[in-house]
Amino acid sequence: MVLGNDFGCLDNPDPRSPGFLQCLAKGFEDPPTWKIKETLRKAGLPGNRCFFTNAFLGLRTATKTTGVSPGAKELEFRAMCREFLAYQLEVQKPTLIVCLGHEPRKFIAPTLLNEGHVWTRDISFTNLDRMCDPIVRGAFSIGQENMSPLMVTVAHPSFAWSTHAQSPRSFEGKSGQTAEFALLTAAWKLAN
């Protein structure tokens, strides 16, 4: 399962961060989030075996497409989104959850990790890598069924190709994007 933040905004003419309408007009050929397909390919993950979803449902009404989702402040909306994500987890039964950036990581952490886990905190990749294993095992129960997917967080693709090439991210002696490719590869091997 690949977990993004939200579906972006409805309308944003900025080609660097196009809205839903602009992506629709281009046949969804190249929205920034879909750069994750290249990341998965480089890490050796079969994109055709991935289920892509978002933590928050719906589109933003403003033109800003990144950062905290506006719906995150609304407790009822947040609860509805968590319930929908729990349903997706039940149906998909993922063995690996790849969080695209910090927002999805912080959203899913209370569902799958112990209270107070470092994933629930608002921290940088440098501190995340320093404070916990970059591949985390979650736990989730639905009825009599227990699931324990592995989870990783990588830079959101809309940022990864421009700002994280020289990222302080590290894994197995590698840094930046190379570290994230290695992290995804290792997590995929452990999950399968």
N, CA and C of each residue as an Amber inpcrd file, in Angstrom:
protein
   576
   0.8540000  -1.1680000   0.0000000   0.0000000   0.0000000   0.0000000
   0.8980000   1.2280000   0.0000000   0.5970000   2.1730000  -0.8930000
   1.3100000   3.4400000  -0.9470000   0.3370000   4.5020000  -0.4580000
   0.6870000   5.1660000   0.6430000  -0.2070000   6.1090000   1.3080000
   0.2770000   7.5420000   1.1490000  -0.4990000   8.3240000   0.4000000
  -0.2230000   9.7430000   0.2530000  -0.9880000  10.5390000   1.2980000
  -0.9090000  11.8500000   1.2070000  -1.5530000  12.7320000   2.1730000
  -3.0170000  12.9620000   1.8120000  -3.2510000  13.5750000   0.6560000
  -4.6100000  13.8250000   0.1970000  -4.5750000  13.9190000  -1.3270000
  -5.7010000  14.2420000  -1.9150000  -5.7860000  14.2460000  -3.3680000
  -5.3960000  15.5870000  -3.9850000  -4.7820000  16.4680000  -3.2120000
  -4.3550000  17.7590000  -3.7280000  -5.5110000  18.7300000  -3.8470000
  -5.3430000  19.7110000  -4.7120000  -6.3810000  20.7320000  -4.8550000
  -7.1480000  20.5370000  -6.1620000  -8.2900000  21.1650000  -6.2350000
  -9.1280000  21.0530000  -7.4210000  -8.5210000  21.7960000  -8.6000000
  -8.0700000  23.0220000  -8.3610000  -7.6490000  23.8720000  -9.4750000
  -6.4050000  24.6620000  -9.0960000  -5.3100000  24.4360000  -9.8070000
  -4.0880000  25.2110000  -9.6140000  -3.3490000  25.2530000 -10.9490000
  -3.3340000  26.3930000 -11.6170000  -2.7020000  26.4860000 -12.9350000
  -1.1750000  26.4110000 -12.9090000  -0.5440000  26.4240000 -11.7350000
   0.9150000  26.3450000 -11.6340000   1.3700000  24.9670000 -12.1190000
   2.1310000  24.8860000 -13.2260000   2.5370000  23.5820000 -13.7580000
   3.4400000  22.7790000 -12.8250000   4.0940000  23.4550000 -11.8490000
   4.9410000  22.7240000 -10.9010000   4.1240000  21.9760000  -9.8660000
   2.8670000  22.3890000  -9.6730000   2.0000000  21.7740000  -8.6810000
   0.5490000  21.8180000  -9.1780000   0.2790000  21.1170000 -10.2740000
  -1.0370000  21.2380000 -10.9090000  -2.1650000  20.6700000 -10.0490000
  -3.3370000  21.2690000 -10.2190000  -4.5230000  20.7810000  -9.5350000
  -5.1560000  19.6250000 -10.2870000  -6.2170000  19.0870000  -9.7080000
  -6.9300000  17.9510000 -10.2940000  -7.4100000  18.2650000 -11.7150000
  -7.9690000  19.4570000 -11.9120000  -8.4880000  19.8150000 -13.2350000
  -7.3740000  19.8560000 -14.2850000  -6.2020000  20.3750000 -13.9010000
  -5.0870000  20.4260000 -14.8400000  -4.5780000  19.0130000 -15.1500000
  -4.5210000  18.1630000 -14.1520000  -4.0840000  16.7730000 -14.3760000
  -5.0980000  16.0300000 -15.2370000  -6.3770000  16.2650000 -14.9950000
  -7.4320000  15.6320000 -15.7820000  -7.3170000  16.0330000 -17.2430000
  -7.0490000  17.3170000 -17.5030000  -6.9210000  17.8110000 -18.8780000
  -5.7450000  17.1540000 -19.6050000  -4.7120000  16.7590000 -18.8530000
  -3.5430000  16.1140000 -19.4550000  -3.6180000  14.5890000 -19.3730000
  -4.7670000  14.0660000 -18.9860000  -4.9150000  12.6160000 -18.8900000
  -4.1370000  11.9990000 -17.7470000  -3.8550000  12.7780000 -16.7110000
  -3.0950000  12.3090000 -15.5520000  -1.7520000  11.7130000 -15.9570000
  -1.1430000  12.2910000 -16.9950000   0.1300000  11.7680000 -17.4950000
   1.2920000  12.0050000 -16.5470000   1.3180000  13.1610000 -15.8770000
   2.5060000  13.4700000 -15.1050000   2.2550000  14.3370000 -13.8700000
   1.2600000  14.0080000 -13.0310000   1.1480000  14.8010000 -11.8020000
   2.3430000  14.4990000 -10.8980000   2.7690000  15.4690000 -10.0780000
   3.9690000  15.2860000  -9.2570000   3.9720000  14.0140000  -8.4100000
   2.8330000  13.6430000  -7.8320000   2.7990000  12.4580000  -6.9680000
   3.1380000  11.1910000  -7.7350000   2.8030000  11.1390000  -9.0140000
   3.0530000   9.9070000  -9.7650000   4.5290000   9.6590000 -10.0350000
   5.3810000  10.5930000  -9.6360000   6.8180000  10.3320000  -9.7180000
   7.1900000   9.1740000  -8.7960000   6.2750000   8.8010000  -7.9190000
   6.5320000   7.6420000  -7.0500000   6.7110000   6.3860000  -7.8840000
   6.0920000   6.3210000  -9.0430000   6.2450000   5.1370000  -9.8970000
   7.7030000   4.9390000 -10.2890000   8.3990000   6.0420000 -10.5770000
   9.8240000   5.9600000 -10.9150000  10.6350000   5.5260000  -9.6910000
  10.2930000   6.0520000  -8.5270000  10.9690000   5.6570000  -7.2930000
  10.7930000   4.1640000  -7.0490000   9.5720000   3.6710000  -7.1830000
   9.3100000   2.2420000  -6.9850000  10.1040000   1.4030000  -7.9760000
  10.1210000   1.8500000  -9.2420000  10.8600000   1.1090000 -10.2760000
  12.3420000   1.0290000  -9.9260000  12.9240000   2.1600000  -9.5280000
  14.3530000   2.1950000  -9.1960000  14.6680000   1.3460000  -7.9700000
  13.6970000   1.1900000  -7.0900000  13.8930000   0.3770000  -5.8850000
  13.5620000  -1.0960000  -6.1310000  13.0740000  -1.4100000  -7.3290000
  12.7720000  -2.7990000  -7.6570000  11.4150000  -3.2780000  -7.1500000
  10.5280000  -2.3620000  -6.8070000   9.1890000  -2.7560000  -6.3580000
   8.2400000  -2.8090000  -7.5510000   7.4420000  -3.8490000  -7.6330000
   6.4970000  -3.9580000  -8.7550000   5.2850000  -3.0440000  -8.5310000
   5.2610000  -1.9230000  -9.2240000   4.1840000  -0.9590000  -9.0800000
   2.8090000  -1.5510000  -9.3380000   2.7580000  -2.5860000 -10.1820000
   1.4610000  -3.2100000 -10.4790000   0.9230000  -4.0190000  -9.2980000
   1.7260000  -4.2020000  -8.2530000   1.2640000  -4.9080000  -7.0510000
   0.9690000  -3.9400000  -5.9080000   1.0050000  -2.6360000  -6.2220000
   0.7770000  -1.6240000  -5.2010000  -0.6430000  -1.0810000  -5.2850000
  -1.2040000  -0.7900000  -4.1200000  -2.4910000  -0.1200000  -4.0070000
  -2.1970000   1.2940000  -3.5490000  -2.6310000   2.2790000  -4.3150000
  -2.3470000   3.6790000  -4.0220000  -3.5790000   4.3200000  -3.3940000
  -3.3850000   4.9950000  -2.2720000  -4.4900000   5.6600000  -1.5930000
  -3.9590000   6.8740000  -0.8440000  -4.8490000   7.5680000  -0.1690000
  -4.4780000   8.7560000   0.5930000  -5.0560000   8.7020000   1.9940000
  -4.3890000   9.3910000   2.9110000  -4.8720000   9.4640000   4.2840000
  -6.1900000  10.2360000   4.3410000  -6.2260000  11.3800000   3.6760000
  -7.4150000  12.2300000   3.7100000  -8.1600000  12.1590000   2.3820000
  -9.4530000  12.0590000   2.4640000 -10.3150000  11.9900000   1.2920000
 -10.5730000  13.3930000   0.7400000 -10.9270000  13.4630000  -0.5340000
 -11.3690000  14.7220000  -1.1290000 -10.2580000  15.6070000  -1.6450000
 -10.6770000  16.7350000  -2.2040000  -9.7670000  17.7200000  -2.7850000
  -9.7650000  18.9990000  -1.9500000  -8.6400000  19.6710000  -1.9310000
  -8.5360000  20.9700000  -1.2690000  -9.2080000  22.0280000  -2.1390000
  -9.7710000  23.0450000  -1.5110000 -10.3940000  24.1210000  -2.2770000
  -9.4050000  25.2350000  -2.5940000  -8.3510000  25.3810000  -1.8110000
  -7.3170000  26.3880000  -2.0870000  -6.3440000  25.8260000  -3.1170000
  -5.3800000  26.6210000  -3.5520000  -4.4350000  26.1560000  -4.5690000
  -3.2140000  25.4530000  -3.9870000  -3.0060000  25.5230000  -2.6930000
  -1.8570000  24.8490000  -2.0690000  -2.0830000  23.3360000  -2.1070000
  -1.1050000  22.6000000  -2.6340000  -1.2700000  21.1540000  -2.7930000
  -0.4220000  20.3330000  -1.8340000   0.3840000  20.9840000  -1.0140000
   1.2620000  20.2350000  -0.1130000   1.0630000  20.6840000   1.3320000
   1.6790000  19.9620000   2.2410000   1.5950000  20.3010000   3.6550000
   0.3960000  19.6470000   4.3170000   0.1000000  20.1050000   5.5010000
  -0.9970000  19.5410000   6.2850000  -2.3060000  19.7260000   5.5240000
  -3.0650000  18.6650000   5.4110000  -4.3620000  18.7310000   4.7410000
  -5.3090000  19.6050000   5.5680000  -6.0640000  20.4950000   4.9230000
  -7.0010000  21.3380000   5.6790000  -7.9870000  20.5190000   6.5190000
  -8.3660000  19.3470000   6.0510000  -9.3000000  18.4980000   6.7870000
  -8.7230000  17.9080000   8.0580000  -7.4060000  17.9530000   8.2090000
  -6.7640000  17.3670000   9.3890000  -7.2020000  18.0440000  10.6830000
  -7.6610000  19.2820000  10.5890000  -8.0630000  20.0300000  11.7750000
  -9.4610000  19.6460000  12.2520000 -10.2430000  19.0440000  11.3720000
 -11.6220000  18.6860000  11.7020000 -11.6660000  17.2700000  12.2770000
 -11.9580000  17.1500000  13.5560000 -11.9080000  15.8500000  14.2300000
 -12.8620000  14.8270000  13.6140000 -14.0790000  15.2220000  13.2670000
 -15.0330000  14.2740000  12.6730000 -14.5540000  13.7950000  11.3110000
 -14.0280000  14.7260000  10.5090000 -13.5130000  14.3500000   9.1870000
 -12.3150000  13.4170000   9.3340000 -11.4260000  13.7500000  10.2580000
 -10.2410000  12.9260000  10.5180000 -10.6640000  11.5110000  10.9400000
 -11.6670000  11.4120000  11.8070000 -12.1610000  10.1070000  12.2580000
 -12.7620000   9.3250000  11.0900000 -13.5000000  10.0010000  10.2170000
 -14.0750000   9.3370000   9.0500000 -12.9740000   8.8050000   8.1270000
 -11.9330000   9.6040000   7.9350000 -10.8200000   9.1800000   7.0870000
 -10.0800000   7.9930000   7.7030000  -9.9080000   7.9900000   9.0130000
  -9.2660000   6.8500000   9.7050000 -10.1140000   5.5870000   9.5420000
 -11.4210000   5.7400000   9.6570000 -12.3190000   4.6000000   9.4970000
 -12.2280000   4.0480000   8.0710000 -12.1740000   4.9450000   7.1000000
 -12.0550000   4.5020000   5.7090000 -10.7070000   3.8230000   5.4700000
  -9.6420000   4.3620000   6.0540000  -8.3280000   3.7350000   5.9180000
  -8.3320000   2.3570000   6.5730000  -8.9770000   2.2220000   7.7280000
  -9.0720000   0.9120000   8.3940000  -9.7860000  -0.0870000   7.4830000
 -10.8140000   0.3650000   6.7950000 -11.5250000  -0.5120000   5.8510000
 -10.5930000  -0.9230000   4.7100000  -9.8200000   0.0230000   4.1970000
  -8.8770000  -0.3010000   3.1250000  -7.8250000  -1.2970000   3.6050000
  -7.3480000  -1.1250000   4.8390000  -6.3810000  -2.0730000   5.3970000
  -6.9980000  -3.4610000   5.4960000  -8.2490000  -3.5230000   5.9370000
  -8.9460000  -4.8020000   6.0620000  -9.0770000  -5.4960000   4.7100000
  -9.4290000  -4.7480000   3.6940000  -9.6300000  -5.3220000   2.3620000
  -8.3020000  -5.6650000   1.6940000  -7.3400000  -4.7500000   1.7540000
  -6.0670000  -4.9270000   1.0430000  -5.0920000  -5.8600000   1.7640000
  -5.1390000  -5.8740000   3.0850000  -4.2000000  -6.6680000   3.8900000
  -2.7450000  -6.4680000   3.4240000  -2.2920000  -5.2220000   3.4500000
  -0.9400000  -4.9650000   2.9440000   0.1370000  -5.5950000   3.8160000
   1.2090000  -6.0200000   3.1810000   2.3730000  -6.4990000   3.9150000
   3.3840000  -5.3730000   4.0990000   3.2410000  -4.3100000   3.2790000
   4.1190000  -3.1510000   3.3590000   3.2860000  -1.8970000   3.1070000
   3.4930000  -0.8790000   3.9370000   2.8450000   0.4160000   3.7400000
   3.9580000   1.4490000   3.5580000   3.9540000   2.1070000   2.4070000
   4.9310000   3.1490000   2.0970000   4.2360000   4.4930000   2.2710000
   4.6640000   5.2550000   3.2560000   4.0900000   6.5840000   3.5020000
   4.8620000   7.6090000   2.6900000   4.1310000   8.3950000   1.9050000
   4.7540000   9.4300000   1.0770000   4.8240000  10.7320000   1.8710000
   5.8750000  10.8750000   2.6310000   6.0710000  12.0760000   3.4270000
   5.6170000  11.9300000   4.8660000   5.7920000  13.0020000   5.6040000
   5.5190000  12.9870000   7.0410000   4.0430000  12.9700000   7.3860000
   3.2120000  13.6570000   6.6210000   1.7970000  13.7460000   6.9820000
   1.1170000  12.3760000   7.0050000   1.2690000  11.5360000   5.9750000
   0.6690000  10.1990000   6.0510000   1.2570000   9.3490000   7.1790000
   2.5530000   9.5270000   7.4420000   3.1960000   8.7900000   8.5520000
   2.5230000   9.1380000   9.8710000   2.3370000  10.4250000  10.1120000
   1.7240000  10.8520000  11.3750000   0.2430000  10.4500000  11.4410000
  -0.4140000  10.3640000  10.2830000  -1.8230000   9.9850000  10.2470000
  -2.0200000   8.5050000  10.5860000  -1.1870000   7.6320000  10.0160000
  -1.3820000   6.1930000  10.1890000  -0.7890000   5.6730000  11.4990000
   0.1740000   6.3790000  12.0470000   0.8630000   5.9000000  13.2540000
  -0.0780000   5.5490000  14.4060000  -1.0610000   6.3810000  14.7670000
  -1.9370000   6.0130000  15.8870000  -2.7640000   4.7530000  15.6360000
  -2.9880000   4.4290000  14.3800000  -3.7650000   3.2300000  14.0410000
  -2.9320000   1.9630000  14.1800000  -1.6450000   2.0280000  13.8410000
  -0.8280000   0.8200000  13.7420000   0.3260000   0.7080000  14.7440000
   0.5980000   1.7730000  15.4760000   1.7460000   1.7490000  16.3870000
   1.3200000   2.1140000  17.8010000   2.1650000   1.7830000  18.7580000
   1.8900000   2.1110000  20.1550000   1.8350000   3.6220000  20.3560000
   1.0290000   4.0260000  21.3130000   0.9200000   5.4430000  21.6470000
   2.2990000   5.9820000  22.0170000   2.6230000   7.1480000  21.5150000
   3.9070000   7.7700000  21.8160000   5.0450000   7.3420000  20.9090000
   4.7910000   6.4330000  19.9600000   5.8400000   6.0060000  19.0250000
   6.3780000   7.2280000  18.2890000   7.6460000   7.2020000  17.9500000
   8.2950000   8.3350000  17.2990000   7.5920000   8.7310000  15.9980000
   6.9260000   7.7970000  15.3320000   6.2200000   8.1200000  14.0870000
   5.0780000   9.1060000  14.3040000   4.5700000   9.2240000  15.5240000
   3.4690000  10.1470000  15.7860000   3.9650000  11.5850000  15.9180000
   5.2650000  11.7740000  16.0080000   5.8340000  13.1020000  16.2560000
   6.0910000  13.8710000  14.9650000   6.1290000  15.1640000  15.1040000
   6.4340000  16.0590000  13.9900000   7.9460000  16.2750000  13.9750000
   8.6720000  15.3510000  13.3140000  10.1300000  15.4100000  13.2980000
  10.6570000  15.2420000  11.8760000  11.9020000  15.6290000  11.6830000
  12.5480000  15.5540000  10.3780000  12.9640000  14.1170000  10.0530000
  13.3220000  13.8980000   8.7860000  13.8350000  12.5820000   8.4010000
  15.1170000  12.2550000   9.1550000  15.9740000  13.2440000   9.3620000
  17.2260000  13.0170000  10.0890000  16.9370000  12.4660000  11.4850000
  16.0060000  13.1040000  12.1840000  15.6740000  12.6400000  13.5360000
  14.9120000  11.3210000  13.5030000  14.0570000  11.1350000  12.5290000
  13.3350000   9.8720000  12.4000000  14.3240000   8.7140000  12.2270000
  15.2980000   8.9080000  11.3280000  16.3080000   7.8670000  11.0930000
  17.1600000   7.6140000  12.3310000  17.4210000   8.6610000  13.1020000
  18.2510000   8.5330000  14.3050000  17.4960000   7.8800000  15.4560000
  16.1790000   8.1340000  15.5520000  15.4060000   7.7240000  16.7210000
  14.7270000   6.3600000  16.6120000  14.6190000   5.8300000  15.4070000
  13.9880000   4.5160000  15.2870000  14.4530000   3.8090000  14.0300000
  14.2060000   2.5170000  14.0000000  14.4920000   1.7220000  12.8190000
  13.6630000   2.2920000  11.6700000  14.2510000   2.5000000  10.4870000
  13.4840000   3.0840000   9.3850000  12.3960000   2.1570000   8.8270000
  12.4970000   0.8750000   9.1250000  11.4520000  -0.0740000   8.7410000
  10.7490000  -0.4890000  10.0300000   9.4830000  -0.1120000  10.1470000
   8.7220000  -0.2950000  11.3740000   7.6330000  -1.3310000  11.1420000
   7.4010000  -2.1860000  12.1290000   6.3040000  -3.1520000  12.0240000
   5.1110000  -2.6410000  12.7990000   3.9880000  -2.5230000  12.1030000
   2.7520000  -2.0880000  12.7270000   1.9300000  -3.2740000  13.1760000
   0.8500000  -2.9990000  13.8710000  -0.0670000  -4.0500000  14.3130000
  -1.4840000  -3.5100000  14.2510000  -2.3830000  -4.3230000  13.7090000
  -3.7530000  -3.8840000  13.5010000  -4.6500000  -5.1030000  13.6060000
  -5.7310000  -4.9810000  14.3470000  -6.6750000  -6.0960000  14.4930000
  -8.0440000  -5.6920000  13.9880000  -8.6400000  -6.5750000  13.2290000
 -10.0120000  -6.4000000  12.7620000 -10.7280000  -7.6980000  13.0950000
 -11.6450000  -7.6110000  14.0260000 -12.3230000  -8.8320000  14.4580000
 -11.3080000  -9.7970000  15.0370000 -11.2830000 -11.0090000  14.4970000
 -10.3370000 -12.0340000  14.9470000  -9.0400000 -12.0260000  14.1580000
  -8.9520000 -11.1500000  13.1570000  -7.7910000 -11.1360000  12.2750000
  -6.7690000 -10.0900000  12.7110000  -5.5100000 -10.5170000  12.8240000
  -4.4070000  -9.6230000  13.1720000  -3.5280000  -9.4070000  11.9480000
  -3.1380000  -8.1730000  11.7280000  -2.2230000  -7.8390000  10.6380000
  -1.0200000  -7.1280000  11.2330000   0.1290000  -7.3300000  10.6200000
   1.3340000  -6.6510000  11.0970000   2.1950000  -6.2220000   9.9040000
   1.7120000  -5.2270000   9.1560000   2.4720000  -4.7780000   7.9880000
   3.7400000  -4.0310000   8.3780000   4.7360000  -4.1160000   7.5170000
   5.9220000  -3.2820000   7.6660000   5.5760000  -1.9020000   7.1300000
   6.2240000  -0.8780000   7.6730000   5.9540000   0.4890000   7.2340000
   7.2600000   1.2550000   7.0810000   7.3080000   2.0800000   6.0470000
   8.4410000   2.9780000   5.8140000   7.8910000   4.3380000   5.3990000
   8.6980000   5.3620000   5.6020000   8.3610000   6.7010000   5.1310000
   9.4570000   7.1670000   4.1950000   9.0500000   7.6620000   3.0370000
   9.9940000   8.2440000   2.0820000   9.5430000   9.6720000   1.7860000
  10.4330000  10.4500000   1.2110000  10.0860000  11.8130000   0.8370000
   8.9330000  11.7790000  -0.1580000   7.9940000  12.7000000  -0.0170000
   6.8970000  12.7710000  -0.9780000   7.4930000  13.0720000  -2.3520000
   7.0220000  12.3950000  -3.3900000   7.6050000  12.5570000  -4.7280000
   7.5850000  13.9850000  -5.2590000   6.6320000  14.7930000  -4.8390000
   6.6100000  16.1700000  -5.3460000   7.7910000  16.9740000  -4.8030000
   8.4120000  16.4970000  -3.7320000   9.6010000  17.1360000  -3.1760000
  10.8710000  16.3520000  -3.4870000  10.7510000  15.0450000  -3.5530000
  11.9280000  14.1700000  -3.5960000  12.9000000  14.4980000  -4.7090000
  12.4120000  14.7940000  -5.8760000  13.3120000  14.9710000  -7.0120000
  13.9920000  16.3240000  -7.0190000  13.4640000  17.2780000  -6.2720000
  14.1040000  18.5920000  -6.2720000  14.8730000  18.8630000  -4.9910000
  14.3160000  18.5010000  -3.8400000  14.9440000  18.9100000  -2.5820000
  15.6530000  17.7950000  -1.8320000  15.4240000  16.5500000  -2.1850000
  16.0160000  15.4700000  -1.3990000  17.1750000  14.7610000  -2.0930000
  17.6160000  15.2710000  -3.2510000  18.7610000  14.6450000  -3.9120000
  19.9800000  14.7030000  -2.9940000  20.0910000  15.7890000  -2.2480000
  21.1900000  15.9370000  -1.2970000  20.6690000  15.8350000   0.1360000
  19.6340000  15.0700000   0.3330000  18.9610000  14.9300000   1.6120000
  19.8790000  14.3310000   2.6740000  19.6370000  14.6860000   3.9340000
  20.3820000  14.0530000   5.0220000  19.8730000  12.6470000   5.3110000
  18.8790000  12.1670000   4.5710000  18.3260000  10.8290000   4.7730000
  19.4340000   9.8000000   4.6230000  19.4610000   8.8270000   5.5270000
  20.5060000   7.8030000   5.4350000  19.9210000   6.4270000   5.7230000
  20.5070000   5.4280000   5.0680000  20.1190000   4.0410000   5.2800000
  21.2250000   3.1600000   4.7360000  21.7190000   2.2520000   5.5660000
  22.7630000   1.2940000   5.1840000  23.9510000   1.9650000   4.4930000
  24.4040000   3.0920000   5.0520000  25.5780000   3.7770000   4.5270000
  25.3230000   4.6180000   3.2920000  24.0880000   4.6730000   2.8440000
  23.7360000   5.4790000   1.6800000  23.0260000   6.7390000   2.1570000
  22.9380000   7.7460000   1.2710000  22.2470000   8.9730000   1.6490000
  21.3660000   9.4750000   0.5130000  20.4780000  10.4110000   0.8450000
  19.6010000  11.0220000  -0.1470000  18.6660000  10.0230000  -0.8120000
  18.4290000  10.2280000  -2.0970000  17.5380000   9.3450000  -2.8460000
  18.0390000   7.9120000  -2.8700000  19.3370000   7.7350000  -2.9490000
  19.9080000   6.3870000  -2.9610000  19.5380000   5.6430000  -1.6860000
  19.5290000   6.3530000  -0.5600000  19.1230000   5.7460000   0.7110000
  17.6520000   5.3440000   0.6580000  16.8230000   6.1950000   0.0740000
  15.3970000   5.8730000   0.0010000  15.1380000   4.6820000  -0.9250000
  15.8670000   4.5980000  -2.0320000  15.7240000   3.4270000  -2.9120000
  16.1200000   2.1630000  -2.1470000  17.2470000   2.2220000  -1.4270000
  17.7190000   1.0680000  -0.6590000  16.7290000   0.7050000   0.4490000
  16.1580000   1.7050000   1.0960000  15.1680000   1.4770000   2.1500000
  13.9310000   0.7700000   1.5940000  13.4310000   1.2420000   0.4670000
  12.2710000   0.5980000  -0.1640000  12.5780000  -0.8290000  -0.5850000
  13.7510000  -1.0320000  -1.1620000  14.1550000  -2.3800000  -1.5900000
  14.2100000  -3.3240000  -0.3990000  14.8420000  -2.8920000   0.6800000
  14.9690000  -3.7230000   1.8770000  13.5920000  -4.0260000   2.4700000
  12.7290000  -3.0150000   2.5520000  11.3930000  -3.2110000   3.1270000
  10.5860000  -4.1770000   2.2720000  10.6800000  -4.0610000   0.9690000
   9.9500000  -4.9640000   0.0700000  10.4140000  -6.4110000   0.2650000
  11.7220000  -6.5970000   0.3610000  12.2560000  -7.9590000   0.5600000
  11.7970000  -8.5430000   1.8930000  11.8040000  -7.7260000   2.9400000
  11.3620000  -8.2080000   4.2500000   9.8610000  -8.5250000   4.2790000
   9.0820000  -7.7630000   3.5200000   7.6280000  -7.9280000   3.5260000
   7.1470000  -9.0940000   2.6820000   7.9960000  -9.5930000   1.7970000
   7.5620000 -10.6570000   0.8760000   8.3910000 -11.9180000   0.9730000
